[in-house]
């Protein structure tokens, strides 16, 4: 008799492997926001859980994109 590798709830347990997204496909606002949030947390010695950090990054990215939408580029 083989042992069932499923958990008690009947769902298979899977380990999630982090999906790699090429840097070229990441919004510049998200990259900048990630850097800003990481720097601020380090400077203030604040430790947050992943969900709070993600929310902070997305809020900062939205703010940066809003600021950038008002910038007019002049091409020569």
C-alpha positions as CSV (number, residue, x, y, z in Angstrom):
1,X,0.0,0.0,0.0
2,X,1.4,3.4,-0.9
3,X,1.2,6.3,1.3
4,X,-0.9,9.3,0.2
5,X,1.3,12.4,-0.1
6,X,-1.6,14.7,0.3
7,X,-2.2,16.8,3.4
8,X,-5.2,16.2,5.7
9,X,-7.3,18.7,3.8
10,X,-6.9,16.7,0.6
11,X,-4.9,19.3,-1.1
12,X,-1.4,18.6,-2.4
13,X,1.2,20.5,-0.6
14,X,3.5,22.4,-3.0
15,X,6.5,24.5,-2.4
16,X,6.3,27.7,-4.3
17,X,9.4,28.5,-6.3
18,X,9.9,32.2,-6.7
19,X,9.0,33.2,-10.3
20,X,11.7,35.2,-11.9
21,X,10.6,38.3,-13.7
22,X,13.2,40.0,-15.9
23,X,14.0,43.5,-14.6
24,X,13.1,44.9,-18.0
25,X,9.5,43.9,-17.4
26,X,9.2,45.6,-14.0
27,X,7.8,49.1,-13.9
28,X,10.5,51.8,-13.1
29,X,8.1,53.2,-10.5
30,X,8.0,49.8,-8.7
31,X,11.8,49.5,-8.8
32,X,12.2,53.0,-7.4
33,X,9.6,52.4,-4.8
34,X,11.2,49.2,-3.7
35,X,14.5,51.0,-3.2
36,X,12.8,53.9,-1.4
37,X,10.9,51.7,1.0
38,X,13.9,49.4,1.7
39,X,16.1,52.5,2.4
40,X,13.4,54.0,4.7
41,X,12.9,50.8,6.7
42,X,16.6,50.4,7.1
43,X,17.2,54.0,8.2
44,X,14.3,53.8,10.8
45,X,15.2,50.3,11.9
46,X,11.6,49.2,11.3
47,X,10.7,45.6,10.7
48,X,7.5,44.9,8.9
49,X,5.9,41.7,7.6
50,X,5.9,41.0,3.8
51,X,2.3,42.1,3.3
52,X,3.0,45.5,4.9
53,X,6.2,46.0,2.9
54,X,4.4,45.1,-0.4
55,X,1.6,47.6,0.5
56,X,4.2,50.3,1.1
57,X,6.0,49.6,-2.1
58,X,2.8,49.6,-4.2
59,X,1.6,52.8,-2.5
60,X,4.9,54.5,-3.2
61,X,4.9,53.2,-6.8
62,X,1.4,54.6,-7.3
63,X,2.5,58.0,-6.0
64,X,5.6,58.0,-8.3
65,X,3.5,57.1,-11.3
66,X,1.0,59.9,-10.4
67,X,3.9,62.4,-10.2
68,X,5.4,61.2,-13.5
69,X,2.1,61.5,-15.3
70,X,2.3,65.3,-14.9
71,X,5.8,65.5,-16.4
72,X,6.0,66.7,-20.0
73,X,8.9,65.4,-22.1
74,X,10.3,67.7,-24.7
75,X,12.1,65.8,-27.5
76,X,14.4,67.7,-29.8
